[in-house]
Amino acid sequence: MSLVEDLAQVEASLAGLLQELHTLRQRVAMLESQNEHLRARLYEREQRGGAEQLARLYGEGFHICPPQFARSRTDGQDCLFCLSFLERQRTEAPFGRGEAAVSSAEQAGGGEHR
């Protein structure tokens, strides 16, 4: 083989490698996008699940606010700290989820704010 033929073969190999690199970059971009979407869904599910758990505990008559966490609420009265904490959990949940957690807690507590 001559030097010109060798050079042509290297150029052809390089063109193939560049095409493969382009394809791999597209695949990586697609996978990164999919990964970001899945992470957002997982975060949403975790947040929603956490808020629902807190609402359930509050509905069962326990404090969920940090100063009194897991202590029984006396006479089933609403706690403004707990309700504020639930509201904050609802508003921090991504994609507007978590409204059910607060409404179920308010229903469980009679919906009264004292």
N, C-alpha and C positions, 0 to 999 in steps of 0.2 A: 504494500500500500504506500501511496505517496503521502507526503505531508498535507497536501490539499484535501485528500480523501479523509485523513485522520481528523483534520480540522472540521470538515463537514459532519463527520460522525459525532464529534464532541458537541457541535452546535445543535444537532438533532437531539442528542441526549439532554442537553441543557434546556431546549424548548420543551421537551417532555416533562422535565423536572419542574420547570416554571409553571406549566399547566397543572401539574399535580399539587404544587404549592398553593396555587390560586384556589383549587378545589378544596384543599384542606383548610385554608383560611375561611372560606365560605361556610364550611361545616362547623368550624370552631365558633364562628359568629352565631350561627343558628343554635348550637348547643349552649352557648353562653346566654342567649336570649331565653331559651327554654328553661335553663337553670334559674335565671332571675325570676321568671314567672312562677316556677315551682316553689322557690323560696318564699315568694310573696304569699302564695296560697298556704304554705305551711305556717308562716307567721300568722296569717289571718286565722287559721284553724286553731293555733295555740292560743291566740288572744281571745278568740270567741269562747273556746273551751274554758279558759281561766275565768273569764267574766261570768260564764254560766255557772261554774262551780261556786264562785263567790256569791252570786245571787241565790243559789240553792241553799248555801250555808246561812245566809241572812234570812231567807224565808223560813228556815228551821229554827230561828230564834237565837242565832249566835252573832256576835259582833264580827265584822270583817275589817274594821278600821285598825290600823297598826297599834294604837295604844291599848286596845281592848281585845285584840284578835282572839277568837275562839271562846271567849267568855260568854256566858249566857246573858241575853238581854233581859233585864228585869221587867216583868209584867208584859213582855212582848212589845214594849214601846219602841217606836222608831228611834234610831240614833242618827243625828244629823251628820256626824263624822262618817258613819258607814254609808249613808245615802250619798254624801259628797264623794266618797271613795268610789262607789259604784258608778256615779255619773262620770267621774274622771276616767274610769276604765272604759266606759261606753264611748266617750269622745276620743280617746286615744286609740281605739280599735280601728284598724285600717278598713277602707272601703265601706265605711258607714255601718259596719256590723256591730252587734252588741246591744242594740236597742231592746231586744227581747230580754236581756239580762236585767236591765234596770226595771223594765215594766213588770217582769215576773217578781222581782224583789218588792216593788211597790205594791203589787197585788197581794203578795204574801204578808206584807206588813200592813195591809189595809189602805195603803196609798196616802196615809196621813203623814204630814211633815210637822214635827213639833220642835 
